Amino acid sequence: MDTTEASPPNATEFGRRYAYLQAVLSNLPQGISVFDEHLRLRVWNQGFLDVLNLPAGAVFDGVHFSELIRIPAERGEYGPGDVEEHIARITALALKFEAHSFERARPSGRTHLVQGEPLFIDGQLAGFITTYTDITERKAAEVELQRHDNLLQTVIESIPSAVSLFSKDKELILYNQEFPRLLDLPPSLLNDRPVTMEKLFRFNAERGEYGPGDQQAIVQTLLVKADQNQAHRFERTRPNGKTLDIRGMPLDEGGFVTIYTDISERRASAEREQLAQKVFNHTPTGIIFTDEVHRILSINPATTQMTGYEAFELLGHTVFGLANLPPEQNPECFQENVALRGSWRGELEVTKKSGEDFPAYVRVTRVDDPHSGMPAHYIWILADITERKEAEERMRHIAQHDALTGLPNRLALLMRLAQLLPEARRHKLTMAIMFLDLDRFKIINDTLGHPVGDELLREVACRLSKVVRETDFVARLGGDEFVVILPGITNPSDAAIVANKIIAALSSPIEAEGHELHTSPSIGISLFPDDGPDGDTILKNADTAMYHAKAAGRNNYQFFAADMNKATAERLNIERKLRHAIARNELALCFQPQFRADSSQPTGVEALIRWHHPTDGLISPLRFIPVAEETGIIVEIGEWVLLNACREMKHWIDAGLKPMRIAVNVSARQLRRRDFCETVAGALAGSGLPAELLELEITESSVMENPEEAIQILERLGRMGVSLAIDDFGTGYSSLAYLKLFPIDHLKIDRSFVADIEHDLNDRAIAFGTIALAHSLGLNVIAEGVETADQLELLRANGCDEVQGYLFSKPLTSAAAFAFLHARCRSE
Ligand SMILES: Nc1nc2c(ncn2[C@@H]2O[C@@H]3COP(=O)(O)O[C@H]4[C@@H](O)[C@H](n5cnc6c(=O)[nH]c(N)nc65)O[C@@H]4COP(=O)(O)O[C@H]3[C@H]2O)c(=O)[nH]1
C-alpha cells in the first residue's frame, strides 16, 4: 500500500487505509513497534505483544517507551541490577535514534532478532520503527550446522595426514592444521580468501615445489588435471626432502578431498630394510639368525662360503654344532650368559663341512621380542680371522726372533725361561743356562766390516743349533752374545759336555765373504736352581761366569761360582767410589825412574797413578784401572794424569833438573777418542812441557783393537813431537811385523818375561828375540820389572837399551823422585 500519494485522502479513505495497514501489521509474522520522536508508542501489532510478552493492558497508544521496558526489566530480562538504571540506560540509547540490530534470547526460550531504524517524515526525525523477528528455529539450524562443522573439523584434525577440501569451484573450503604444517603454507596465503586451487598451485610452482620448468605451464597442466575430477594418487618428494603420498577423491557434488601423508620415514625404513638385506647377502661376514635357543633360522651366503654348508643343511640345527665353544664352557651356561648380558664376543673355532676348523671372531647379540621383552632371537656374526691369526703369528715370530740369524731373541728367551722355570721347579729338574760370547768378534767386525761379522754370526748360530738337542733352546741376545738353555740335565757334567761340543763346533774356521775366520767362544754356565732362584739371577750369573771364562784366557767355559759375584760386587763398589776420586783429590802420581842399561844413567821417569781412598787406603791401579776402562771413567782420569805428569816434569826442570822424558800410560779407551790428540796438545800447552819430553805408553792390545785408526792417531802424535812406546809387549797377540806399521820409538818388554828370564828358557828366548827384532826395526827396547843384578846383566848383555825396576828404584813421590833424579844427574 502506497501511503505517500500526492493528493491527501479523505477521512473514509484514510480509515480504510488504516484498517489495511492494521491487517498487514496483524498478519506479519514479526512483531513491529513504532515510537515517535518523544518515545511514545504509536503503532504496534500483536506480534509485538507476543514477542515481548507484554500484558495487553500495558500496551496502548501514547504509552512511553520507558513504561513498556519497565515490564521486562522488572522480570530481570536485562540481567541483574537496579531496574531504574536499566530503564534509564536503555531509554537513553533509544533517544539516540540510531539504527541497531541485535539478537535477544527471551525467557520463553526463544530468540529474537531486534532491528531498529530511525523514522523521518519530511526530512524530520519522527521516531523509530523496530521489528522483532523470531529466529529461534533458524538459530537452532545454525547451531546444528556449526556442530556438524565442528565435528567434521575434529574428524579431519584427528587424521594424521594433511587434509584439504576444495569446492567444485576449486576453492579451499576446509583443511586441518596438518595441511599448512606439512605443506609449509603460510597463514597469509590461507587467510587471503578465497584460496583458489590456482593460487595454491602458483604459490607452490614459484617456490619450486614442482621442480624446474615454466611455472605457468606447470600450473595450467595441474589445473587441467584437477578439472578431470578423477580419483588420483601419487608421491611427491618436496624440496625439503620429505616424501608425500597424495590422494585425491572427487566428491559427488563436485570438488574433492585430498589427503597428504608424510611417508618419508616409511620410505627411509624401507630403504634401510633393503640395505640391511643387501648387507646380509653381500657382506663377507657370516651372519646367522637363530631362535631363542640358538637353533639356526637363516644364514647369509657368506656363512655358506665360509663353512661350505648350504642353508638347508643348517636350518633347525643348533649353532653350537658349527661354532665350537671352548671345552671348559658348556652350551647351557653360554646361553644363560648371553641371555642375561645381551651380547657376547670372542674367538671360537668354527668347523667347516669338510671337517676342517678355522678361527673366527664371533659376536652374538640378543634380539628381544618387542612385546614380551623376552629374548626372541640371536644374531651370530662370524668373521674368519685365519689371515689375521697368521699375520699375528708372523708378527709374534718377528717380535721374538732375531732378524739376522733367525734364532729366538731376548724376549723369546725370557718367555721361554718363564715357561721352563716353573716346570723345572715342579718336577725338581736341573736346568743349565749357558751365556756365550765370541772372542775377538769385535775386532773382526771392525776390521773386516759388518757383512763379514754378520756372516760369522749366522754361521755360529747355525752350528750352535746343530750341536744342541731339539728340546734345548738357543737364542741370540744381540751382538755376539748367545744363550743356550738345556732344560733337563741330570748332572752339571752334561752341561760341560755340551759346552765342549760347542767349543769343538766353533773351532773349525768359518768362511765369510772370502775370509777364513777363526773364532772361539767364552762360555759361562749357571745352573737352576743351584745358582739362582729366578731367570734374572741365573742369566746374570751365567754372564758373570762368561766374563770369568774370558778373563781365564778365552775359548773355554766356566761354571758359575758364588765368589764370582764377589768380584762383580767389588767392581761395582770401586766404580761408585772412583766417580768421586778426582773431585775429592784422592788421586796422586808417583814416578819410577828409567835408566840406560849400560851406564845406569837416568833417561826418564814413568808416571804411575795412585789412589788413596780415605777408608780403603791405597788401591792398586791393577784393581781400579780396568774398572775405570770398562766404565769410561778412564777418560777423565787419563786427562788428569797427562796434565799433572807434564806439569811435574816442567816443574822439576824449572827447579833445575836436566830435562828428561816423562812416560805416561794411555788406555785403549782414551786412544779411541777422536779428541785424544787435542787432549795431549792441551796437556802440553797447559803445562809448557816440550812435546819431545813426553812419551805415551800404549798397550799392544789397545793398538790392535783397530790398527788402521791407531796408526793414524799415533802418526799425528808423532808429528806433534811426542814419542811412543808399546807397553807390556809379548802379552798380546800382535806380531812384530804388524808393529812395523806403527810409528813407535820404544818397545817395553813386559815384566812377566823379565821375572823369569834367569830360569825360564822360553821367556828368555822371547825376551832376547824381541830385543833383536826391535833393533832390526830401529826401535829402542826398555825392560821393566828388573829386580836383580842378574836380570840386568842378562838384558844388558843381550843389547837391551834401557831398564826400569825395583833394582834401581821403586815408584817415588814427586818430591822424592825430583831429589833422586837431581842427585843422579848432578853426580853424572
Ligand atoms: N813386581 C815389580 N813391579 C814393578 C817393578 N818395577 C815397577 N813395577 C810396577 O810395574 C808397573 C809398571 O807399570 P805398567 O806396566 O805400565 O802397569 C801399570 C799400568 O798398566 C797401570 N797404570 C798405572 N798408572 C796408570 C795411569 O796413569 N794410566 C793408565 N792408563 N794406566 C796406569 O797400572 C799398572 C800397574 O801399575 P803399578 O801398580 O804402579 O805397577 C807398576 C810398577 O809399580 C819391579 O821391579 N817389580
The ligand as an SDF file (V2000), in Angstrom:
LIG
                    3D

 46 52  0  0  0  0  0  0  0  0999 V2000
  156.9890  -56.5440   40.7360 N   0  0  0  0  0  0  0  0  0  0  0  0
  157.5900  -55.4440   40.2650 C   0  0  0  0  0  0  0  0  0  0  0  0
  156.8030  -54.4570   39.8160 N   0  0  0  0  0  0  0  0  0  0  0  0
  157.4530  -53.3560   39.3460 C   0  0  0  0  0  0  0  0  0  0  0  0
  158.8440  -53.2380   39.3180 C   0  0  0  0  0  0  0  0  0  0  0  0
  159.1100  -52.0240   38.7750 N   0  0  0  0  0  0  0  0  0  0  0  0
  157.9600  -51.4300   38.5020 C   0  0  0  0  0  0  0  0  0  0  0  0
  156.9450  -52.2430   38.8540 N   0  0  0  0  0  0  0  0  0  0  0  0
  155.4760  -51.9990   38.6980 C   0  0  0  0  0  0  0  0  0  0  0  0
  155.1450  -52.3280   37.3700 O   0  0  0  0  0  0  0  0  0  0  0  0
  154.1080  -51.4840   36.8860 C   0  0  0  0  0  0  0  0  0  0  0  0
  154.5640  -50.8160   35.6650 C   0  0  0  0  0  0  0  0  0  0  0  0
  153.5620  -50.1670   35.0610 O   0  0  0  0  0  0  0  0  0  0  0  0
  152.7640  -50.7220   33.8620 P   0  0  0  0  0  0  0  0  0  0  0  0
  153.3480  -51.9280   33.2830 O   0  0  0  0  0  0  0  0  0  0  0  0
  152.5440  -49.5880   32.9270 O   0  0  0  0  0  0  0  0  0  0  0  0
  151.4030  -51.1600   34.5140 O   0  0  0  0  0  0  0  0  0  0  0  0
  150.5610  -50.2490   35.0810 C   0  0  0  0  0  0  0  0  0  0  0  0
  149.6570  -49.6050   34.1530 C   0  0  0  0  0  0  0  0  0  0  0  0
  149.2300  -50.5320   33.1950 O   0  0  0  0  0  0  0  0  0  0  0  0
  148.5280  -49.2160   35.0390 C   0  0  0  0  0  0  0  0  0  0  0  0
  148.6420  -47.7900   35.3400 N   0  0  0  0  0  0  0  0  0  0  0  0
  149.3440  -47.2020   36.3280 C   0  0  0  0  0  0  0  0  0  0  0  0
  149.1870  -45.8720   36.2400 N   0  0  0  0  0  0  0  0  0  0  0  0
  148.4050  -45.6380   35.1670 C   0  0  0  0  0  0  0  0  0  0  0  0
  147.9220  -44.4540   34.5530 C   0  0  0  0  0  0  0  0  0  0  0  0
  148.2060  -43.3190   34.9680 O   0  0  0  0  0  0  0  0  0  0  0  0
  147.1300  -44.5880   33.4540 N   0  0  0  0  0  0  0  0  0  0  0  0
  146.8420  -45.8220   32.9720 C   0  0  0  0  0  0  0  0  0  0  0  0
  146.0780  -45.9130   31.8930 N   0  0  0  0  0  0  0  0  0  0  0  0
  147.2860  -46.9560   33.4970 N   0  0  0  0  0  0  0  0  0  0  0  0
  148.0770  -46.8470   34.5970 C   0  0  0  0  0  0  0  0  0  0  0  0
  148.5810  -49.9520   36.1990 O   0  0  0  0  0  0  0  0  0  0  0  0
  149.5950  -50.8850   36.0550 C   0  0  0  0  0  0  0  0  0  0  0  0
  150.1880  -51.1660   37.3810 C   0  0  0  0  0  0  0  0  0  0  0  0
  150.7900  -50.0760   37.9120 O   0  0  0  0  0  0  0  0  0  0  0  0
  151.6430  -50.1520   39.2450 P   0  0  0  0  0  0  0  0  0  0  0  0
  150.8520  -50.9280   40.2550 O   0  0  0  0  0  0  0  0  0  0  0  0
  152.0630  -48.7960   39.5470 O   0  0  0  0  0  0  0  0  0  0  0  0
  152.8180  -51.0260   38.8700 O   0  0  0  0  0  0  0  0  0  0  0  0
  153.8280  -50.5050   38.0380 C   0  0  0  0  0  0  0  0  0  0  0  0
  155.1090  -50.5270   38.8400 C   0  0  0  0  0  0  0  0  0  0  0  0
  154.9800  -50.1540   40.1740 O   0  0  0  0  0  0  0  0  0  0  0  0
  159.5980  -54.3190   39.7800 C   0  0  0  0  0  0  0  0  0  0  0  0
  160.8620  -54.3050   39.7850 O   0  0  0  0  0  0  0  0  0  0  0  0
  158.9730  -55.3900   40.2440 N   0  0  0  0  0  0  0  0  0  0  0  0
  1  2  1  0
  2  3  2  0
  2 46  1  0
  3  4  1  0
  4  5  2  0
  4  8  1  0
  5  6  1  0
  5 44  1  0
  6  7  2  0
  7  8  1  0
  8  9  1  0
  9 10  1  0
  9 42  1  0
 10 11  1  0
 11 12  1  0
 11 41  1  0
 12 13  1  0
 13 14  1  0
 14 15  2  0
 14 16  1  0
 14 17  1  0
 17 18  1  0
 18 19  1  0
 18 34  1  0
 19 20  1  0
 19 21  1  0
 21 22  1  0
 21 33  1  0
 22 23  1  0
 22 32  1  0
 23 24  2  0
 24 25  1  0
 25 26  1  0
 25 32  2  0
 26 27  2  0
 26 28  1  0
 28 29  1  0
 29 30  1  0
 29 31  2  0
 31 32  1  0
 33 34  1  0
 34 35  1  0
 35 36  1  0
 36 37  1  0
 37 38  2  0
 37 39  1  0
 37 40  1  0
 40 41  1  0
 41 42  1  0
 42 43  1  0
 44 45  2  0
 44 46  1  0
M  END
$$$$
